[in-house]
Amino acid sequence: MKHTSTKRIGFLTVLALFWLVLAQGANAQVSVTLAWDPSPDTVAGYNVYVGTASGVYGSPINNHLSTTITLTLNSGQTYYFVVTAYDSAGVESLPSNQATFVPPPPQTNTPPVTPSDLTIASAGQLTISAGAVANGTCVLQTSTNLTSWTSLATGQSAQPFTFVTPLPEFPVWHYYRALWVTGPVNNGSIARALHVGNFSPEIVGFVTLSAAASTYTALANPFVSPDNTVAALLPSVPNGTQLFKYANGAGYTTNTCSGGMWTDGSATLNPGEAVFFNNVARTNVLLTFAGTILQSTVSNTIPAGYSLVSPMIPLPGAISSFPARGGDQIQFYNKKVWTTYTYISGRWALPGPAFTPIVFAPGQAFFISKKSPAVWTQSY
């Protein structure tokens, strides 16, 4: 390269190094993105120089005025980069500092490992577990909406995985899934596992609810657990606590806890079912449900008239799949106050001109008054 200007452009940096297998074996390629600070002078563009030996570069790549460029490179080869600025007369600046990138070696087409089951248990603490997988490593991911996921913990290769966290001391919920990576865990192996969806079949989670003191709370258990009976789900509640389950056309059945025993401990609280929890204590009570969420397509039959229900799958936008008809009403009970939404002109509306969308929190339940029977179908 020839230079007639002694000015140097801003510091060249490798903004993001990530790689993607575009071909397998010896022809594997990777992508690298370069970025640099713009020149403080008026320039007509930038030239990017690439070489496989330090200080020795090929013909310039005219990048015009952009200060980033993404290049496709051969895997297993070290590359060196510099950038120059040029003016309208084609005069180039001195080169930037030299940046170096060593792509990872080509990846063999190793089949993904077979995931093991993911479980969660709540007994004084939350314990999330998965069995060992030969040549596989568990990357535990977490979400609060079943859509956006963040990696939380990484296990050891070919070893059982366990993640333990204390029971929350405030209302909160989290979901967990296990991504199984073949071989060493790095950005590339995670990307490949995500690309093929190499997850454990289960998504587990928990929700901690607060039952207000000396009043009723409409609540639900959004998970499938090994035992979804009231005795198993609510083993430690204040003496005298009552559950009221509503049956369409028959009214409420009452279930009372006395001396650590429920009147009907075999009564269930499955996803889609709901109860009123009467907290007779003078302080709020925290309740934690944990288990596996339902996946695929599920259906809940909603009769005409009143029902006490909840979403079978705890998606934030669950109400959008509810089979509403004009005049149907949803009633929420919170801190001794009823809030009623009426389905009018294709949406749920509160009295008055304001529109407030309904967003479900996991474990939340409501009364529905249906003009005609329908089936609430959800998919995930």
C-alpha positions, 0 to 999 in steps of 0.5 A: 500500500502507498501512503502520501498522508501521515495521518492515522485512522482510529484504533482498529478493534475486533468488535465481535468474534463469533463463528458459524459453520458454513461447511464441514470438514476441511472447507469449514468457514467462519465469519469475523466482524471488524470495527474501527473508530472513524477518522477525525478528518474528512475522508472518502472511505476506508480500505481494509487489508487482509493477510495471512502473514503479519505485515503482508496483505493482499489487495485492499477491500474498499469498504466505502464509509462504513466502519464495520465489515464482516468477512468470511474466512477459512477455518484453521488459518491466522489472519491479520488486518489493517485499515486505512482511510482515503480522501477524494484524491485516493490518498491513503492514511497510515494504516491502523494498528494490526488486528489478529484473529485465529479462527477455531479449527474445523468442526467434525459433523458429530451427532448431537448427544441424546438429552436426559430428563430435566426435573425440579423439586421443591423441598425447603429449596429448589433443586433442578436435576438432569442425568449424566449424558456421555460426551454431553454437557448440560447448559441450564437456561432460564426465562420468565416468559417462555420466549427469551432464554438466558444461560444460567449454569453449566455442568460438567461433561458426562456428569449428572447436573444439579442446580440448587437455589433457595426458595424465594422470599417474595412473589416471583417465577422462573422457567428452566430448560436444559440445552445439551452440548456435545464436547467442550462448551463454547460459543460454537458448540452452544450455537450448534446445539441451539440450531438443532434444538438439542433440549431436554424434552421437559421445561420445568419451573416454579412460581411463588405466590403471596396469599394476602392475610385474612382474605381470599386469593384466587390461585392456580398451580400451572405445573405438572408434578409427580403428585398434584394433590392438595396434600402434596402441593400445600403441605404446610399452611396455617391451621384453618386455611380453606380452599374453595373449588367452584363447580359449574352449576354446583357451587363451591366445595370446601377443603379445610386444613386442620392439624396439618391434614386436609379434609380431602387431601386427594383433591387435585390442583392441576393446570387449568384448575383453580381455587380460592385460598382463604388465608386465615392468618394475619400475615401474608403466606408465600406458596411455591408450586414447582413442576413441569409445564405442559407442551404441545397443544392442550385444551380446557373445556369451559362450560356456559355460566360461571367457572373458576379457571386459569391458563393450562400453559402459563404464557403471558399472552394466554388470554389471546387464545381464550374463546371469547364471545361478545358479552363474556366477562372475566372477573379478578379478585384481588385484596377484597376487590373485584375487577370485571372485564367484558368482551366487547368489539373483539377485546376485553374492556374495563368500564369506561373508555380506557383500554387495559390489556390483561396480562396473566402472571403464573398462578393467577386465576379468574372467574369467567362468565360464558354466554355459551360453552367453548374449548380453550386451546393453547399451544406451546 
